[in-house]
Every structure is written in C-alpha cells, then in structure tokens.
Amino acid sequence: MSCIVVVGSINMDLVTLAPRFPGAGETLLGSRFLTAHGGKGANQAVAAARLGASVSMVGALGRDAFGDQLHAGLMREGVDLAHVARIDHECSGSASITVAEGENQIIVVPAANACVTPAQVEAARETIAQADAVLVQLEIPLDAVEATLRLGHLLKVPVILNPAPAQKLPHEWLQLTSYLTPNQHELATVLGEDTHSDFRDLMRRAPGPVVLTRGSEGAWYRDSAQPEPQHQPSFAVDATDTTGAGDTFNGALAVFLHEGLPQAVRKACAAAALSVTRLGAQGGMPQRAELDAFLADGPRA
C-alpha cells in the first residue's frame, strides 16, 4: 500500500449543467444543479485513497455546514484528517462550476484554504517523512507550497507539484520539485515562456522531471531516465464531465510512482479516462478494482 500525503485545498463544488456556456451579460437556463465535494487537494486525496493508498491530508476548513459535510466526506473515503485545521473566522472554500458540451469553466473562492500555513506543513513532518510521495497544488498560500517543497526535498520524499491555478514560480522551487504535472498552458506560465511555444521545447526547458497532460491526447513525460519527451496515448471513452480528470491523474500518478514513471503515467491516464465517464470531480474517480479491470480488458488507447 502506497502512503501519500496531500497538501492542498478542500472545496464545496457548486455545479450547474447547461446546454452551452453563456456569453458576457447573457442569462441561460441550466438543466441541473448539484453540490459536490471538491478542491484540487481533496480531489487528489480521494483519487489516491480509492486506488488503495493510505492518504493523509494537510489543509483547512471553515466551521460551517460545508466544512462539516466536506470533513465527513473525506473521513468516509478513509483520508486521515489529523492535519486539517478548522478555522473559526472563515467559511470553507467553494468552486462555482459550469459544465457544458463535455467541458467545464470554474471560479474558485479560497476562503479557509487561504489559511493553510507553513507551520501546518511542519507539524506534519513525521507523516511526510513516512510517505512514498507528497502531492501539492497552488490553491493554497505559496508559502505553504514552498514549505512543502523544501520539507520533501530535505526528507528525500518525492514531491509532485501540480501547478494549478498556474502562475510563474521561482526557478529554485522547480529544482526542489520531484515531478511537475502541468498542462501546456500551465507549463508555459510556470516557466514564464510564450504559451504558444511547442510543448516539447517547454518540457526540455524545465529544470526537472515533467509529466504534461494533453487532454484527449494523453500525456507526455520526461525525467533523467527518459530525457526526451515520451508519449502515453489516452484511452478511448465517452466523456460526460472532465471536471476532476487532472486531479484523478495526479492522485493515480502518486499511487503508482513506485512502479516507475512510464507505468505510473499509463495507469494515471487510464484512471483519468475512467473519471470523465461520470459526473462530478470525485463522483467519477475509480476504485482500484475498476481500474485493474479496465486495464485488464485491454482498453483501446
């Protein structure tokens, strides 16, 4: 069983289904509304837990109704919440998501997620030291992200940085990162490069290993063992909702990283493919048995 620590956000997703995305100033009638548990950190924690990992989370929730629901949901998934703080003066984080034509648009309000601190990360030192991998994203304060990268580097624990929402990051942080997992736009932004640059060139310019997601095309990866970008094709499925596909990919990558990067990327692509066949960020995330059966059936890549 892999031991994974996730340092990141926990949100309540407010999801609206619509026939298309509205234009500026336009009002549309949606077909459905629902709430779903989300946040990039929580999503990645759930993805890893469903794939059989022992998962601990470092994060923050408000003392509100959403916070109670999110806390209970993560507990049901088997995620250890010893390092998740409850904040008295803040509401829990939320994300407003519109889903149309198999794609999504998202606005995130951090709220309690903005209260995650380097001290919380340091308090989880013993847990992180025992981990097989650590996952961190950019929906929490950057000083907490930096603390995670530095602690993982110090303890020689692989840290996977999913740089979303994208912003330019210090070169030193990228050197501390074991695996960077952006899409093309995020990689260009992180490196301060032209977003229209060839993604392979961007991958070569990164100072460390990169696993680049390319949606329906699959993923590309490079590290010291594979210095030139290698391609892992996607798996053909009927997409219903792409929300959470990237988080599923990252959670699976962490779980299977010990099998080597090529195998981990292949399994992460398969898990992400399964996740888009059902509605909701966490709702579509597969169980380990489901992923094993999907791969055993020889899915078409």
N, C-alpha and C positions, 0 to 999 in steps of 0.2 A: 504494500500500500504506500503510495506517494504521500509525503507530508508537504502541504502547500500553505503558505501564508499570503493573504491578500491584504494590501494596504490601500484603501480606496473608499469610494463613495457608496452611499446607500440611499436610494430614492424611491418615492412612490411615482409610478408612471401613470399619467392621465392620458388615455389613448382614445383617439377619435378616428373612426373609419369613414372615409369619404370617397366619392367616385373619382375625384381628382384634387389636386392642390389648388386652393383659391389664389387668385391674383391679389395685388395690393388693393385694399379697400373693398374687396368682394366678400360677400357672405354666401356660404353654401350650406345646404342641408346634408348632414352626415347620416350614415346608415346605422352607426352603432357607437356607443361609448362604454368604456370599461376602465377600471383601475387595475394595475398590475405591479408587482414588486419589481424594482429595477435599481438603477445606478450601476455604473461600469464595474465598480469594485464588487458589489453584491452579486451582480450577474456572473462575474468570473469565478467568484467563490462557489456559487450554486453549480455552475458548469463543472468545476473541478470535483465537487462533492458527488454529483450524480455519476461521474465517471470513476468513482471508487476511491478518491483521495480523502485523506484526513485533512480537513481545512480549518484554519484559524483566520479570523478577520480582525484588522485594526481599522477602526472608523468611528463615526459619531452619528447619533440620532437625537432628535428632539424628544422632549417628554410630552408628546401629543398623540392623538389617535393613530395617525400614520406611523409614528415611531413604534407604538405598541404592536401594530399589525406587522410592520417590517421585521421587528425583533422576533416575533413569534414565528414568522415565515422562515427566517434563517435558522432558527432553532429546529424547526421541523425538518429542514434539509440536512441537519447534522453538523452545521457550521459552529465552531467554538467562538463565542462572543465575549470571552473574558476581557478582551482589549477593545471592545466597542463602548465608547462613553455615551452617557445620556446627558444632554445639555438642557438645563432649565430654561434659559433665556432665548432659545431658538426653536423654530419649527423644524421638522425633518425635511430633507431635500426632496425636490419634485422635478419631474420632467413632463412637459406637455408634448405629446407625440401625435402627429397626424400620419395616417397610413393611407396611401392611395396608389393604385396600379402596381402593387408589389414593392413599392419603395416607401421611405419614411422621411419626415422632417421633424427635428427635435429642438426644443428650447429647455435648457436645464436651469433651475434655480438652486444653487448650492445649499443655502441655509446652514443646517448643522454640519454639513460636510466641510464648511469653511473653518470649522473649529478643530479639525484634526491637527495635532501638534507633533513636532519632533520628539517631545517628551513621551508621548504615547508610543511612538515607534521605539524609542529607547527602552520603555517599560516592557516591550515585547521581545527584548534581546534574546532571552533564553529560548523562547518559542521559535524565533527566526533562526537561531543557531542550529536547531534540530531539523529545520526544513530542508526539503530537497530542492525547492525553488520558491521564490517570492515574486508576486505579481504586484505592480503598482501602475497607476494611471495619473492623468492630470486634472481630475475633477476634485482634487483636494489641494490645500495650500502647497506651494512649491517648496517651502522649507521642509515640509513633511516628506515630500518626494525626495529631496536631496538627502535627508537623513536616512531614508530607506536605502538609497543607492550606496551611501557611504558605509552604512552598517553591514549591508550584504557583502560589499567588497571586503570589508575588514574581516568578516566571519567566513569569507570564501564560500558563500551561498549564492548560487545563480539568481540574478535579479532580471526579470523580464519587464521592460518598460514599454507600456502601450501608450504612445504619446498623443492622447486624445482627451479633450479638445486640443488641437495642435497649436503649438507656439514655438518660437525659436528657443533652443536650450543651450546652455553653456557647453562648450566642447568637452570640458572636463567631466561633465555629467555623462556624456555619451561614452567616454572612456571607462567610466565606472559601471556602465550598463552591460550586462552579460548578453542580452538579446533585446534588440529594438524591434517592435512589431507595429509599424505604421502601415497606412495605405500610401499611395503615391503622393497625394496632396500633403499628408501629414509629414512624410519624409522630407519633402522639399522645404516645408515650413520649418521643421526642426533644424535643418541644416542651413537655413537662410538662403536657399537656392531658388531659381526660377521654377515655378510649379509646372511649367511645360517641358522641363528637361526630361530626357529619356530616363525612365525609372531605373534601368540597369546602371547607367552612369551615376545616378544618385546613390544607389546601393554601394557602388565601388568607392564613393567619396566618404561614406560613413566610416567612423574610426573603429567600429567593432561589428560583430555579427548582426545581420539584419534578416528578419522574416517579413516580407512585404506581401500584404493581402491585396488581391486584384479582383475581388468580387466573383462574378461568374467565371472568370478566367482561372481562378485558383490562387496559388501563392508562389512566390519566388523567395529563395533563401540563399544566404552565403555566410560562411564562417571561416575559420582558419583551415578547416579540413576541405572546404569547398569554396575557394577564394573567388571563383567566378559564379555569378548568379545561376542557380539551378531552378527548374520549374517543376511544380507539383500541380497537375491539372485539377480542376474542380470535379465534383461528382454530379451527374445529371439528376435533378429532382424538379418537382413542380413547386415553385416558390409561392408561398402565401404571404409571408411577412418577414422582411430581412432584419427587423429590429432584434438586436442581441446576437446576430451571427458573428460579428467580430469578437464579442465577449466570449461566446462559446469557443471560438477558435483559440483565443488566448488561454482560457481555462484548460482546454484539452492539450495545448502545447506544453503547458507547465506539467500536467499529469504524466505525459509520455516522454518528457525531455530525456529521462534516463535511458531511453531506448535508442538514443541518437537522434540528431536533428532531422535527417530525411524521413525516418519513420514517424517522428513526432509531428512533423508538418503534414504528412499524409493523413494521419489519424485526426489531426486538427481540422483539415479540410473536410473530411468525412463527417465529423461531428457538426461543423458549421452547416454543411449541406442538409443534414437532418433537421437542424434547428429552424431553417426557413420554411419548412413544410407545415408548421403550425403557428398559430397566432400568439404573440407576446414574446418579450425578451426572454423571460425564464420559462414561459409555457412551452416553448419548443425545444428546450435543451434536453438532449437524450440521456437515458440511463446507460451504464456501461454495457449491459446485455444487449440493448438495442444497437449500440454502435458495433459491438462484436458481430452481431447477426448481419448488419448492413455490410460490413466488410467481408464477412464470410460468404455472402451471396454473390460476391463479385460485381459490385455496382459499376455501371458504365462511367468512366472518367471522361 
